[in-house]
Amino acid sequence: MTGPWHLDDDLLDGYAEGRPLGPALAASVEAHLERCPTCQARLVPVADLPRLDAVWAEVEDVLDAPRAGLLERLLPHLGVAPDTARLVAVTPSLSRSWVTGTLLALALALLVSHTGERGIALFLALAPVLPVAGIAVAFGPRTDPMHEVTLAAPYSSFRLLLVRSAAVLATTTALALPITLLLPSTPLVAAAWLLPALALAVTSLALAARVDPVVSSAVLSAVWLAAALSGLAPDRDPLVVASALPQLLCLVLLVVSGAALLRSRSAPVLSGSPA
């Protein structure tokens, strides 16, 4: 009666060095090593420990890596590098809670809009502020749990600022547009928030090299709300923001801020944003 068989030296050395053994033979070797203390002891002196450590580190990275969400999987298809997509996907104002809050705010504004022109005015005042608030939250060190990681990322702060802001603006606009179609007004009036939203967002970005985005967003939002809600005063047009002059002023602000943003693309972003 023969005793238990063991791996020969060449086979054990080949397995330890990582030489290709073929799927069937490799599976047989691993199955034997799991239950044979003798071959396990013979493997230790010949094992390439640095290689095993490297392999195990790769396994840990795969196991510990957070599962990519829908946005992170989508962005590479739009030309965004995978590592940049990860930094964009963790933007606080793209989180489920923020998106849900934005949607609820818009839905409540829609309900109020059915009370008449003053209710529509409240929607037109609120909608442009939401993208600006989202941009502010995206770069606030007190609101971004990944702020320190983002600071250390090897990216131009201007590039990351634009990519994150574009994602926030696109998400907020995508949420607001369907609700806009339900406003009890003409399409021209219902869409009157779009141009101010773009103007405020681009202006906030243009100021990022000189003013903390949280501060600039708060100031711009306050100025806009004061102007938009001025139509609620007695004997004033509640839909004043939908008239030609305010829309023209927003267009001028958008063009000027866009030009300033392009000129400041090499400037560092202040502390409220990922520098």
N, C-alpha and C positions, 0 to 999 in steps of 0.2 A: 504494500500500500504506500503510495507516494505521499509526501507531505504537501502543504499548501505551496502554490507557485508564487514567484515574486517577479517583479519587473527586472529585466536585464539592465546592465549598466548603460548601454547605448540608448535604450529606450527611455531610461530615467533621465539621462543627460539631455536628450533631445527635448523631452517635455519641460525640463527645468530651464533650458535655454530659449524656449518658445518656438522651436522649429516646427514647421507644419507636419502633423502626423496623420491628417485626414480625419473627418468627423467621427467615423466609427471607432478608429483606434484611440483617438483622443478621449472619447466618451468612456471607452473601456479602461483606459489608464486612470482617469479621474474616479471612476467607480471603484477601482481596486484600491486607490490611495485612500479613499474614504473609510475603508474597513481594514486596512492592513497597517498596523503600527510599525512593523519592520520596515516597509518601504517608505513610510512617512519619515522615520528616523534617517534613512539613507538619503532622502530628498533634501534634508536641511543643509548639509554641508555643500551641496552643489547648486542650491537655489540661488538665482540672481536676485538678491534682496532689494537693491535699488530699483530693478525693473518691477518687482512685485509691489513695492511701495508706490511706484508711479501708476501701475495698473489700478491699485486700490484707490488711489487719489482720484483717478478718472471715474471710477465707479461711484465714489462718494459724491463727486460733483454732479453726476447724472441724477443720483437719488435725491440729493438735497436741493437741486435746482427747482425753483417754483414753476409750476405748470403755466405755460404761456396762455394768456387769455385771448379772446377773439381779436381785440385791437392789436395786440402784439403779433398775432399771426397774419393779420391783414396788412399791416404797414409795409412789410418787405415786398409785397406784391405791388405797392405804390412807389417803389424805388427807395424806400427808407432802409438803411443798413440795419441788420438784426440787433446790434448792440445799441444803436440809437432808438430802435423800436422799443427796447426794454426800458430805456430812460423815459420815453414818452408815455409808455403804458402805465407807469407808476405815478403819473401826474395826479395829484389829489382831486382836481376838478374834473377828472375823467373817471373817478371812482363811481361805483354803483350808487352810493348814498348821495353824492353830489348830483348826479344825473337825475335821481329820483326827486330830490328837492327842487331842482330846476323845473322838472316836469310838473310837479305839484303847484309851484308858483305860477307857471304859465296857465295851468288849468283853472286855478282860482281867478286869475286875471280874465280869462275867457268868460267865466261865469259872471263876473262883474260887468263885462262889456255888454251883456244883454240888458243892462239897466238903462242904456241910452248912450248918448255921445260922451257923457262924462265917464262912463265905464270904459268905453273904447279908448278914451284919452289915457286912462290908467294903464291899459295894456300897452299902448304905444310908448308910455313913459318907462315902463318896467322892462320891456323886451330888450332894448339896447344896452341896459345896465348889466344884464346877466352874463354876456360874454366877457365884459370888462372885469366883472367880479371873479369869473372863472380864471382869467389870466392872472389876477392878483393872487388868488389862492394857489395857483400853480407854481409861483415863485416865492412864496412867503416862507422863510425859515421856520416859522412857528406852525405852519400848516402842512409842510411837505416832510413826511417822515424819511424821505430819501435825500434830504437836502445836502447832508454831508457827503454822501456817496456821489451826488451830482456835482458837487464842488470839485471832487477829485477826478471826475471823468475827463479823459483827454479829448475834450471837444471845445470848439469855439463857443463861448457863451452866447454870442449873437446867433449862431446857427441853431443851437438848442432852444434859445428863446423863440425864434421864429417857428421852428417845428412844433414845439409844445403849444404855442399860441394858436397856430393854424389848426391843430387838432382840437383845441378847446373851442375855437370859433366855429369850426365845422360841426362839431357835436351839438353845440347850443343852437346853431342855426337849423340843423336837421330836426331838433326837437320843436323849435318854434314855428317852422314853416307849415306843418300840417295844421297846427292850432290856428295859425293866421288865416287859413282858408275857411275857418268856421266863424270868423268875426262877422257880426251883423253890420257890415259896411261894404262899400265898394272895394274892389281889388286894389285900386290906387291908394285909398286910405289905409287899408289893412296892411299893405306892404311898406307903409311910411316909416317903419322902425328899422328897416334893413340898412339904409344909407347911414343913419346916425350910429347904428351898431358898428359898422365897419369903421367909420370915422373915429369913434371913441376908442376902439380897440387898437387901431394903427397909431393913434396919438399917444396912447399909453405906452406902446412899444417904442415909439420914437423918443419918449422921455426917459426910457430905462437907463440910458447911459449917464443921466444927470440926476434922476429922481428915483427913489425906491418905487418899483411897480405897485406895491401895496398903497403907497401914499398917492401916487399919480392916479391910480384907478379910483381911489376914494374921492379925490378932489374932482376928477372929471365926472364921476357919477353924480356927485352932489350938484355940480353946475348944470348937468343935463336935466336932472329931476326938477330943479328949481325952474328951469326954462320950460320944460314940458308941462309941468303942472300949473304954470302961471295962467294957462287957458281956463282953469277951473274957477278963476276969480269971477265975480259978477260982471255981466256985460262984456265978457271976453269969449272968444271962439274956443271951445274945449279942444277942438282938433287943430289947434294952431300949428303943431309940429308937422302936420301933413300938408301945410300950405307951401307955396313955391319958395318964399324967402328962407325959412329955416332949412329946407332941403338943399337949397343952393349953398347956404353957409356950411352945411355938413359936407357937401361935395368939395368945397374949397378947402376945408379943414383936412379932408381925406387926402387930397392931392398934395398939400403942403407937408403934412405929416409923413406921407409916403416918401416924398423926396428927402425929408430929413432922416428918415429911417435908413434909406439907402446910403446916405452920406456917413452915417454913424455906424456902419456895419463892422468897422474894425475897432470900435470903442468897447471897453469892458462894460459889462452890465453890473449895476450896483448890487449891494448886499442882499436886497430882497429877492434877487433872482440868482440862478446858478451861474456863478462867476467863472 
